[in-house]
Amino acid sequence: MTKELTDTSGDINRLGTGKIGRLLWDYSIPAVVGMLVMSLYNVIDRIFIGQGVGTDAITGLTITFPVMNISAAIGVLIGAGSSARVSIMLGAKNKRGAEMALGNSLTLIIVNACIYITVMWIFLDWILMKFGASEATLPYARDFMRFILPGMLVMNIGFSLNNVMRASGYPVKAMTSMFIGAGCNLILDPLFIFVFDLGIKGAALATVISMSIFTIYVLAHFIDKKSTLHFTSGCFRLKTEIVLAIIGIGAAPAMVNLASCFINAIVNNSLLRFGGDNAVAAAGIYTTFTSLICMTVVGICQGMQPIVGYNYGAGNYHRLKRAYWLTVCCATIIVSVSATFGLSLPNLIGRAFTTDRGLIDVTSHGLSIALLCFFVVGFQIVSTTFFQSIGKVGQSIFLSLARQVLFLIPLLLLMTHLYQLDGVWMSFPISDALATLVTAIMIAYQFKKIDKMAYSDVNLNKIEKNQLK
């Protein structure tokens, strides 16, 4: 029987009393749908650009991935950190602390976005060339980035505060806001690309306009005083302890995005060297496909995060562990089914993005290697989010960087030396396997500590009861 999806409408207390399965359903489904909807921004852009502009345009768009990831890293740093902080504060019944985290997060987003947008604008061509652009693909990448850059501030505000909206008890409303943005993008993309004949610039304009509408909707929620959390007097003034808490918790996922920038630079340049522009375009298709899967898992993790954060703050450790394992099971099923589909029908994925036979063949070959160990990625993502949700900054950062920095970079350098183009694709499954082993060890150790904390709390309660007698 299908569960009916319900909005908690700000009833944050049920995170500590409701059934874990039901809570994970109510919080994860809107988050998953929202993340998939937002992923459609990238998918829609790539499909329309690939079918309407050409292969060089897809390659140019692929070059912008790492540059966009720098912006995303800032958004994730503040958005993930503030949402986790809000959950912990609400679990501890500290509403004012949650509102201060909300206001400080908006101030941080604005300040940081202004800095990185200015730097990127000044050094744009140099950055794109370093990330693997060729003479043929640089014009496409430049056109897209010049139109998308000014809109990055709006994007960061929308994404970051959407996370806080979900964490404060409005999962369905958070999902609705994403539907609004993606729906606008679906309408505007073909209009700007085909009807107005703006090409790749039209895709950028459509994204910026759609994200602006989405962000206005999210801001309106926090301006409304009827919301569980809303902007209040003094909440925008930066407080050192709040800023450090937000940055500390959000550092792990932010570092993943930053690491992705450098990984993409190495991957793109290796692909360009051994396989040309077609290989870079194939990597873009691979990234788009896997990002859809990972965004689904991230959506489930966003549903898990307020449950884990709230119950950790409240000392309900048995509920915390159940939420984690239930999330791991769901994530593993999703990535396993998706990886099986990608390995079985790689040609179908390539044809969705291009009609170029050569690019389809390169994409198919790359997917058949890169996805071999992808089924373990869900466990990695859930575990990293778990550490982030309970405020374990060091562990979360280490796990975030293990796959991409500790394992993937050395493997890329070694495997390309031995196997050239195939070495790039082979690096992904090997790094996935090694990172999973490290993740399993760290999770086992953390749960032993949590069990000791739960045992200590039980004994303390018994002593207090005896004293009252």
N, C-alpha and C positions, 0 to 999 in steps of 0.2 A: 504493500500500500504506500502511495507517495505521500511524503510529509508535506503539509501546507507551510509555505514560507510566510513568516510573520515578522513584522518590524518591532523591535524592542521599544521604539519611540522614547528613547532616553532612559528606560528602566535599567540602569546600570547594575542594580543590586542583584538581579537574577543571574549575573555572571558567577556569583558565589553560591547560588542555591539551585539553579536549574539543572536539568539533566545535561551532561556533557555532550552527548550525541546530538541532542536537539539544539543546544547552543552553537555547536560547531556547524550544524546545518544552517541555522538562522544567520550566523555571521559569515560563514564561508561562501555560501551560494551567491549572495549579492556581491561579495568581493571577487569571486571567480568570474562571474558574469561581467562585473565592472572591468577587471583586468583584461579579459578577452575583448571586450568592447574597445578598450583603449589600445590594445594591440592591433586592432583593426586600422588604427591610424597608419601604422607602418605597413600592414599588409595591403590596404587599399592603395596607398601611395605607390608601393612597388608594383602591384598588378597593373594599375592604370598607366604608370610610367613605362613599365616593360612592354605592355601591349601597344601603347600609344606614342611613345617617344623612341624606344630602341634599347639595344643591349648596352651601348656606351653610357646611357642614362642610368641604367640599373647599376653599373659599375661605379659611376659617379656618386650615386646615392649610397652605395656600400661604403665608400670612402668617408662619408659623413657620419657613419655609425660611431666611431670613436670620439669624434668631436661632440656629437650629441650626448655621448655618455658622460662627458665632463660636466655638462649641464645637469644631466640626470643624477650624477653623483652628489651635486650640491643639493638638489631637491630631496634625494633619498636621505642624505645626511641629516637634514632638518626634519623632513616629514616622518621618517621612521623613528628618529629619536624623540620627537615631540609626541607622537602617538603612543609609544611605549611609556614615556614619562606620564602622560595623561592617564593611561590605564593603571599604572602603579599608584598614582596619587588618588584616583577615584577608589581603588581598592582599599587604600588607607583612610578613606573618608575625608580627604583633604581637597575640597572643591576649589578653594582659592589657589592652591598650588597647581591644579590642573589648568585653571584659567590663565595663570601666569605663564605656564608652558605654551599655551595657545598663542597668547599675545607676543611672547618673545620669539616664537617660531616665525611669525609673519615678519617681524623686524629683521631677523637674521636672513630670511629669504631675500628680501628687498636689497639689503646691503651687499650680500654676496653676489647676487645676480648682476647688479650694476657693475661690479668689478670684473667678473669673468666675461661678460658680454663685451665690455670695452676692450679687454685684452685680445679676445678672439677676433674682433672686428679689425684691429690693427694688424695682426699677424696671420690673417686668414689663409692667404695663398701658401705661405711657408708651412703652416700647420697641415694643410691638406696634402701638400707634396710629401711631407714626412710620414703621413699616414697611408701612403701608397698611391696617390693620384698620378696618372700619366698625363702627357700632353693632350691626349684625346679625351680623357675623362675629367680633367680639372675644370673646364668651363661649366659642366653640369653640376659638379659638386659646389663650385663657387656660387652659381646662380641660386641653388637651393639654400645654402647657408646664409647668404646675404638677406634673403627674405625671411628665413626662419629665426635668425639670431635675435631680432628685437622682440619676438614673441616668447622667448625662453623665460623671461621674468614671469609672464602670465602663466605659462605652463607649470613652473615650479610652485607658484602660489596655489594653483588649482590642485595639483597632485598632492602636495604636502598637507593642505588643510582637508582634503578629501580623506586622507588617512586618519586625521584627528576626528572627523565627523563619524567615521566608522567606530573608532575606539571609544567614543563617548556615548555609544548606544543607538546609532542611526545607520545600520548596515544597508537597509533597503534604500534609504534616501541617498546614501553615498553611491550606490549602484545606479540609481536614477540619474544622478548628475553626470555619470560617465556615458550613459545612454544618450543624453542630450548632446554631449560633445561629439561622440562618434557618429550619431545620426546626422548632425550638421555636416561633418566631414564627408560622409558618404554621398551627400547631395552636392556639396560644393566641389569636390575633387573632379568628377567628370565635367562639371560645368566650366571650371577654370581651365582644365587641361584640353578638353576637346572643343567646347563651344567657343570659349574666348581665345583658344589656341595659345595659351601661355606656357605650355610644356611643363618642365620641372618647377619653374617659378610658380605656376598655378597651384601645384601640389603643396608648396610651402605656404602660399597665401591661404589656401583652404584650411590647412592645419592651424594656422595662427588664429584665424577668425573663429573656427570651431572651438579651440581651446579658450578663447576669450569669453565666449558664451558660457562654457562649462564653468569657468572660474567665477564669473559673476553670480551664477547660481549657488556655488559653494560659499562665497563671501556673504551672500544674503542670509544663509543659514546662521552664520555666526554673529551677524548683526542683530538678528531676531532675539529679543530677550526671553522668549518662551523656550528657546533651546536649552538643553541641559548645561552646555557651556556656551558662553558668548563673550564677545569683546567687552571688557570692563575698564573703568578708569585705572590707569597706571599699569595695565598688563603689557603694554608695548615697550615699557622702559626696561632695557636689558639688565638682568641680574646675573652676576658672575656665576653663582652656584647653579642657576637654571640653565644658562648657556652651556656650562661644562657638562651638566647632566644630559642635555639634549645631544650635544656633539659626541659625548662619550658613548651613549647608547646607539646613536645612528652611524658611528664611525665604521662599523663592520660592513653594512651593506653599501655605504658610500665608497669604501675602499675596493669593494668588488667592482663597482662601476669604473673607478679610476684605473684599477688593474686591467679591466677590459679594454680601456683606451690603448694601453701600451701593448697588450696582447694582440689587439686588432691591428696595431701598427706593424708588429712583427709578422703576424699572419699574412696581412695584405701584401707586405713587401716580399715575403717568401713566395706567395702565390704569384705575384707579378713577375718575379724572377724566373720561376720554374714553369709557370703555366700561362702567363700573359693576362690580359684583361678578362678573358673568359673565366679563368680560375678565380679571380677576385669577385666577379659577378656570381659565380657558383657559391662562394662563401657567403655572399649576401643572401642568397636564397636559403642556404643552410641555416644561417642565423635567424632569418625570419621564421622558418619552420620551427626551430627549437625554441625560439622566444615565445611562440604561442603556447607551447607545452609548459615552459618554465613559468610563464605568466599565470597559467592555470594553477600551478603549484603555489606560486607566490600568493595568489588570491586565497587559497585554502589557508596558507600561513597567516595571512592578514586576519582571517577569521579566528585562527588559533591564538593570535597574539594578545588580544584583550582578555581572553579567557585565562591564558597562562599568566599574564601580567597581573590581573586582578587577584587571582587566587594565590599567587606568590606573595603579593602584598598583604593578603589576608591570612597567610599561613596555612592555606588548604592544599597541602602538598599532594595528597592522593588524587585530587581533582586535576591538578597540574599535570601529573604523570599520565593520567588517562587521556587528557586532551592531546598530549604529545603523541602517544602511540596510535591513537585513532587517526591523527593527521598524517603520520608516517605511512600507515596502511593505505589511506586514500591517495596520497601522493605517489606511492610506488605503483599502484595499479594504473594510474593515469599515464605516467611516463613509460611504463612497460608496454601498454597498449599502443601508445603513440610511436615508440621506437620500433615496435614490430611492424606497424603500418609503413613507416619510413623505410625500413630495410626491405620490405616486401614490394613496395610500389614507388621506388625513387623516381622513376620516369614521370609518373603522374604529378609529383610535386614540382618537378622542373617545368612541365608543360603549363602549369597554372600561372607561371610568371613570364614565360617567353615562348616564342615560336621558333627560335633559333636552334636548329638541330645540334650544332656543336656545343652550345651552352647547356642544352638538356643532357647530353651525354656526359659532360664534365661534372655537372651537378649530380647526376645519378651515381657516378663512380665515387664521388666524394662522400655522399650520404651513406653508401653501402659500407664505408669504412668508419666514418666518424661516429655513427650511431651504435656501434657494436656493444658499448658498455653504458649506453645512455640510461638504462633502466635504474641505475643507482643514484641518479642525480636528484630525484625527489627526496630521498633520505638526507642528502647533503643540505639541500635548501631548508628543509624543515628543521634540522638540527641547528643550523646557523641562526635561524629565526628564533628558535627556542632560547638559545643563550642570550640573544638580543632582548627578548621579552622579559627575562628575569634580571636584566641589568648586568650580565657577565660580559663586560666589554672586551677584555683580553681574549677570552676563549672565542667569542664571536668573530673578532677581527682575524684571529689566527686561522679559523676554519674558512673564513671568507677568502683569505689569500692563499690557502694551502693548494687548492686545485690550480689556480691561475698563475701564481708566482712561484711557489715552492716546487711544483711539478711541471706545469705546462711549458713555462719558458725554457727550462733546461731541455725538456723533451723536444721542443720545436727546433732548438739549435742542433741537438744530436740527431734527431730523426731526419731532418732535411739534409744533413750532411751524408747520411747513409742511403736514404731513399728518395731524395729530392721532393717532387710534388706529393707523392704518396706519403712521405714522411710527415707532411703537415696534417693530413687527415688522420694518420695513425696516432698522432700525439694526443688527440682528444680522448679516445677510449682508455688509453693507458693512464692518463692523468686522472680520469674519473675513478678508475679502480683504486689507485693509490690514495686519493683523497678520501674515498669511502672508508678505507681501513683506518685512517687517522681519525675520522669522524666517529666511528664506532668505539674506538678506545676512549675518546674524550667524553662521549655521552655516558658510557658505562661508569666512568670515574665520577661524573657529576651526579648521577643518580644515587651513587653510594653516599655522597655528601648530603643529598636531599633526604635520604632515608634516615641518616643520623640526626638531621634537624627535626624530622617528624618524630623520631623516637624521644628526643630531648623534650619536645613540646608536650608529648603524652605524659612523660614522667613529671614535668613541671605542673601540669594540670592536676595530677594525682596528689602532689604535695600540697597544692593550694586548697584542694577539697578537704584533705585531712586536717589542715590548719583551721578551716572554717568549722569542722566538727568539734 
